[in-house]
């Protein structure tokens, strides 16, 4: 595996945040994640299911979730190799959620990351099983591929990810999201619940997993949890804005789906400009949690800014 960049070469006293090259950092980390993901799943018999799993897993994307996991592991003083299996597993789980979310029974979308959705290529049945396969394999991958980490930390990470993706997290948020479609009486509290669970819970565990594997203290976990919760909600607010303002080519998926499905969104409560302002406030609060880490937290600060500046 490619060795990690020394933290001091990324962020030093002579390299303030304004000079931190996030684009280069993301390109390097994305390439490392892509290589690890490509090695993670071989195509064996029955080939169709492994092809379907790899089709969506290797379809591109920013790889933001595994990169967050690697960044917090590095922030806590460990090499990224320590967290790479967990980072890959988190991307497998995220991919599962996209495959299932795109199904006709849920969002019924034809495109994801600029390509036909899994069920459009392999059929609904294989798409469901591909998502199931990725979810199960993710936990196996953490348990069997993580090296040089005390077992209690690995168990804690597996437990936290299980909670984040289950009824207490992503699945629960998705249920309330489905129940809220077409309901004009959805409150802002309900919308916050949906997205803190459907989107935020997985983003939060991505941040925390890398830190836990590296032996973070309870204080570190508390700070990083607040950081993650804030960037997670900001991420969703910007997603809602982009669904209105971006084109299908920019998004890589069908634009305007929220309006078609009569979903409550942050712009429907606040309007576009106020939604952007609220997202910016969340990012300011998130970055404030990183102040004790000084220059070492440059990557996490820059990723927070990237979340609200993105166009897709």
C-alpha positions as CSV (number, residue, x, y, z in Angstrom):
1,X,0.0,0.0,0.0
2,X,1.2,3.5,-0.8
3,X,2.7,5.0,2.3
4,X,0.9,8.0,3.9
5,X,2.1,11.5,3.5
6,X,3.8,12.7,6.7
7,X,1.5,15.1,8.5
8,X,4.2,17.7,8.9
9,X,4.6,17.9,5.1
10,X,0.9,18.6,4.7
11,X,0.5,21.2,7.4
12,X,3.3,23.1,9.0
13,X,3.8,26.4,10.7
14,X,5.0,27.9,7.5
15,X,1.9,26.6,5.6
16,X,-1.2,28.3,6.9
17,X,-4.7,27.0,6.0
18,X,-5.0,29.3,3.0
19,X,-2.0,27.6,1.5
20,X,-3.1,24.0,2.3
21,X,-3.6,22.3,-1.1
22,X,-6.9,20.4,-0.6
23,X,-7.1,19.4,-4.2
24,X,-3.8,17.6,-4.2
25,X,-4.6,16.1,-0.8
26,X,-7.9,14.7,-2.1
27,X,-6.4,13.4,-5.3
28,X,-3.7,11.5,-3.4
29,X,-6.1,10.1,-0.8
30,X,-8.7,9.3,-3.4
31,X,-6.1,7.3,-5.5
32,X,-5.1,5.4,-2.4
33,X,-8.7,4.5,-1.6
34,X,-9.5,3.6,-5.2
35,X,-6.5,1.2,-5.2
36,X,-7.5,-0.4,-1.9
37,X,-11.2,-0.8,-3.0
38,X,-10.1,-2.3,-6.3
39,X,-8.1,-5.0,-4.4
40,X,-10.9,-5.6,-1.9
41,X,-13.3,-7.5,-4.1
42,X,-12.4,-10.2,-6.6
43,X,-14.8,-11.5,-9.2
44,X,-15.4,-15.2,-8.5
45,X,-18.3,-17.6,-9.0
46,X,-21.2,-16.5,-9.1
47,X,-19.7,-13.8,-11.2
48,X,-22.9,-11.7,-11.6
49,X,-23.1,-10.7,-7.9
50,X,-19.5,-9.7,-7.7
51,X,-19.7,-7.8,-11.0
52,X,-22.8,-6.0,-9.6
53,X,-21.0,-5.2,-6.3
54,X,-17.9,-3.9,-8.1
55,X,-20.0,-1.9,-10.7
56,X,-21.3,0.5,-8.1
57,X,-18.4,0.3,-5.7
58,X,-15.9,1.3,-8.4
59,X,-18.2,3.9,-10.1
60,X,-16.2,6.8,-8.9
61,X,-17.2,9.5,-6.5
62,X,-15.3,11.8,-4.1
63,X,-14.6,9.0,-1.6
64,X,-15.2,11.6,1.0
65,X,-16.2,9.1,3.7
66,X,-13.1,6.9,3.7
67,X,-10.9,10.0,3.4
68,X,-12.5,11.4,6.5
69,X,-11.7,8.2,8.3
70,X,-8.1,8.3,7.1
71,X,-7.8,11.9,8.1
72,X,-8.9,11.5,11.7
73,X,-6.6,8.5,12.1
74,X,-3.7,10.6,10.9
75,X,-4.8,13.5,13.1
76,X,-4.5,11.2,16.1
77,X,-0.9,10.3,15.1
78,X,-1.2,7.0,13.3
79,X,-0.5,6.1,9.6
80,X,-3.5,5.8,7.3
81,X,-2.8,2.1,6.6
82,X,-4.2,1.4,10.1
83,X,-7.7,2.8,9.0
84,X,-7.7,1.8,5.3
85,X,-9.8,-1.4,5.8
86,X,-12.4,0.5,7.8
87,X,-12.3,3.3,5.2
88,X,-13.0,0.8,2.4
89,X,-15.8,-0.8,4.5
90,X,-17.4,2.6,5.0
91,X,-17.4,3.2,1.3
92,X,-19.0,-0.3,0.7
93,X,-21.8,0.6,3.1
94,X,-22.3,4.0,1.5
95,X,-22.4,2.3,-1.9
96,X,-25.0,-0.1,-0.5
97,X,-27.2,2.8,0.6
98,X,-27.0,4.4,-2.8
99,X,-27.9,1.1,-4.6
100,X,-30.9,0.6,-2.4
101,X,-31.9,4.3,-2.4
102,X,-32.0,4.3,-6.2
103,X,-34.4,1.3,-6.4
104,X,-38.0,1.8,-7.8
105,X,-39.4,1.1,-4.3
106,X,-37.6,4.2,-3.0
107,X,-36.2,7.1,-5.1
108,X,-36.5,5.3,-8.4
109,X,-33.5,6.9,-10.0
110,X,-31.9,6.0,-13.3
111,X,-28.5,7.6,-12.9
112,X,-25.9,7.7,-10.1
113,X,-22.4,9.2,-10.5
114,X,-23.1,9.8,-14.2
115,X,-23.8,6.1,-14.9
116,X,-26.9,3.9,-15.0
117,X,-28.0,2.9,-11.6
118,X,-27.3,-0.7,-10.5
119,X,-30.9,-1.9,-10.9
120,X,-31.0,-0.5,-14.5
121,X,-28.0,-2.6,-15.4
122,X,-28.5,-5.8,-13.3
123,X,-32.2,-5.7,-12.4
124,X,-34.0,-5.0,-9.1
125,X,-33.3,-8.4,-7.7
126,X,-29.5,-8.4,-8.3
127,X,-29.3,-4.8,-7.1
128,X,-30.9,-5.6,-3.8
129,X,-28.5,-8.6,-3.4
130,X,-25.5,-6.5,-4.4
131,X,-26.3,-4.0,-1.7
132,X,-26.8,-6.8,0.8
133,X,-23.5,-8.4,-0.2
134,X,-21.6,-5.1,0.2
135,X,-23.1,-4.5,3.6
136,X,-22.2,-7.9,4.9
137,X,-18.8,-7.9,3.4
138,X,-18.0,-4.5,4.9
139,X,-18.1,-5.9,8.5
140,X,-16.1,-9.0,7.4
141,X,-13.5,-6.8,5.8
142,X,-12.9,-4.7,9.0
143,X,-12.7,-7.8,11.1
144,X,-10.3,-9.7,8.9
145,X,-8.2,-7.0,7.3
146,X,-7.5,-4.5,10.1
147,X,-3.9,-5.0,11.4
148,X,-2.0,-3.8,14.5
149,X,-5.0,-2.4,16.3
150,X,-6.2,-3.7,19.7
151,X,-9.2,-5.9,19.4
152,X,-11.4,-3.8,21.7
153,X,-10.9,-0.8,19.3
154,X,-11.9,-2.9,16.3
155,X,-15.0,-4.2,18.1
156,X,-16.0,-0.6,19.1
157,X,-15.7,0.5,15.5
158,X,-17.8,-2.4,14.2
159,X,-20.5,-1.7,16.9
160,X,-20.6,2.0,16.1
161,X,-20.8,1.4,12.3
162,X,-23.6,-1.2,12.9
163,X,-25.6,1.3,14.9
164,X,-25.0,4.1,12.4
165,X,-26.3,2.1,9.4
166,X,-29.2,0.3,11.2
167,X,-32.6,1.4,12.5
168,X,-30.9,3.8,15.0
169,X,-29.2,5.5,12.1
170,X,-29.4,5.4,8.3
171,X,-32.3,2.9,8.0
172,X,-34.4,4.8,10.6
173,X,-33.8,8.1,8.8
174,X,-34.7,6.6,5.5
175,X,-38.0,5.2,7.0
176,X,-39.0,8.7,8.2
177,X,-38.0,10.2,4.9
178,X,-40.3,7.8,3.0
179,X,-43.1,8.4,5.4
180,X,-42.7,12.1,5.0
181,X,-43.0,12.2,1.2
182,X,-46.0,14.2,0.1
183,X,-46.8,15.3,3.7
184,X,-47.2,19.1,3.8
185,X,-47.1,19.1,7.6
186,X,-43.5,17.9,8.0
187,X,-41.7,20.0,10.6
188,X,-38.2,21.3,10.6
189,X,-37.5,19.0,13.6
190,X,-38.6,16.0,11.5
191,X,-36.4,17.1,8.6
192,X,-33.5,17.4,11.0
193,X,-34.2,13.9,12.4
194,X,-34.2,12.5,8.8
195,X,-30.9,13.9,7.8
196,X,-29.1,13.5,11.1
197,X,-29.8,9.8,10.8
198,X,-30.0,9.2,7.0
199,X,-26.9,11.2,6.1
200,X,-25.3,12.4,9.3
201,X,-24.9,9.1,11.2
202,X,-22.7,7.5,8.6
203,X,-20.6,10.6,8.1
204,X,-20.1,10.9,11.9
205,X,-19.0,7.3,12.2
206,X,-16.6,7.8,9.3
207,X,-14.9,10.6,11.3
208,X,-15.0,8.7,14.6
209,X,-13.8,5.3,13.3
210,X,-10.4,6.6,12.2
211,X,-9.9,8.3,15.5
212,X,-11.0,5.3,17.6
213,X,-8.6,3.0,15.7
214,X,-5.8,5.4,16.5
215,X,-6.6,5.4,20.2
216,X,-8.4,8.8,20.5
217,X,-9.3,10.0,24.0
218,X,-12.9,10.6,25.1
219,X,-12.3,14.3,24.7
220,X,-11.1,13.8,21.1
221,X,-14.2,11.7,20.4
222,X,-16.5,14.4,21.8
223,X,-14.9,17.2,19.7
224,X,-14.8,15.1,16.5
225,X,-18.4,14.0,17.0
226,X,-19.6,17.6,17.1
227,X,-17.4,18.4,14.1
228,X,-18.9,15.5,12.2
229,X,-22.5,16.2,13.2
230,X,-22.2,19.8,11.9
231,X,-20.5,18.9,8.6
232,X,-23.1,16.1,8.1
233,X,-26.0,18.5,8.4
234,X,-24.3,21.1,6.3
235,X,-23.6,18.4,3.7
236,X,-27.3,17.6,3.4
237,X,-28.4,21.3,3.3
238,X,-26.1,21.8,0.3
239,X,-27.4,18.6,-1.3
240,X,-30.9,20.0,-1.0
241,X,-29.8,23.3,-2.6
242,X,-28.0,21.6,-5.4
243,X,-31.0,19.5,-6.2
244,X,-32.7,22.7,-7.1
245,X,-29.9,24.7,-8.6
246,X,-27.6,22.2,-10.4
247,X,-28.1,20.3,-13.6
248,X,-28.1,16.5,-14.1
249,X,-24.7,16.7,-15.7
250,X,-23.3,18.5,-12.6
251,X,-24.9,16.2,-10.1
252,X,-24.3,12.9,-11.9
253,X,-27.9,12.0,-11.1
254,X,-31.4,13.2,-11.9
255,X,-31.9,16.8,-10.8
256,X,-35.1,18.0,-9.2
257,X,-36.0,14.6,-7.6
258,X,-36.9,16.2,-4.2
259,X,-39.5,18.4,-5.8
260,X,-41.0,15.6,-7.9
261,X,-41.3,13.4,-4.8
262,X,-42.8,16.3,-2.8
263,X,-40.1,16.0,-0.2
264,X,-39.6,18.6,2.5
265,X,-36.1,20.2,2.1
266,X,-34.2,22.9,3.8
267,X,-34.8,25.3,0.9
268,X,-38.5,24.6,1.2
269,X,-38.3,25.9,4.8
270,X,-35.7,28.6,4.5
271,X,-35.2,29.4,0.8
272,X,-31.9,28.9,-1.1
273,X,-29.9,31.8,0.3
274,X,-30.9,31.2,4.0
275,X,-30.1,27.5,3.5
276,X,-26.6,28.4,2.4
277,X,-26.2,30.8,5.3
278,X,-27.3,28.1,7.8
279,X,-24.8,25.6,6.2
280,X,-22.0,28.1,6.5
281,X,-22.8,28.6,10.2
282,X,-22.6,24.9,10.8
283,X,-19.2,24.8,9.1
284,X,-17.9,27.6,11.3
285,X,-19.1,25.7,14.4
286,X,-17.5,22.4,13.1
287,X,-14.1,24.0,12.5
288,X,-14.1,25.6,15.9
289,X,-14.0,22.1,17.4
290,X,-10.6,21.6,15.6
291,X,-8.9,24.6,17.2
292,X,-7.0,22.5,19.9
293,X,-5.3,20.5,17.1
294,X,-3.6,23.4,15.4
295,X,-2.1,22.9,12.0
296,X,-2.6,19.1,12.2
297,X,-6.3,19.6,11.5
298,X,-5.8,21.5,8.2
299,X,-7.2,18.6,6.2
300,X,-10.4,18.3,8.3
301,X,-10.9,22.1,8.2
302,X,-10.4,22.2,4.4
303,X,-12.8,19.3,3.9
304,X,-15.4,21.2,5.9
305,X,-15.1,24.2,3.7
306,X,-15.2,22.0,0.6
307,X,-18.6,20.6,1.7
308,X,-20.3,23.9,1.3
309,X,-18.3,25.1,-1.8
310,X,-19.0,22.0,-3.9
311,X,-21.1,22.2,-7.0
312,X,-22.0,18.5,-7.3
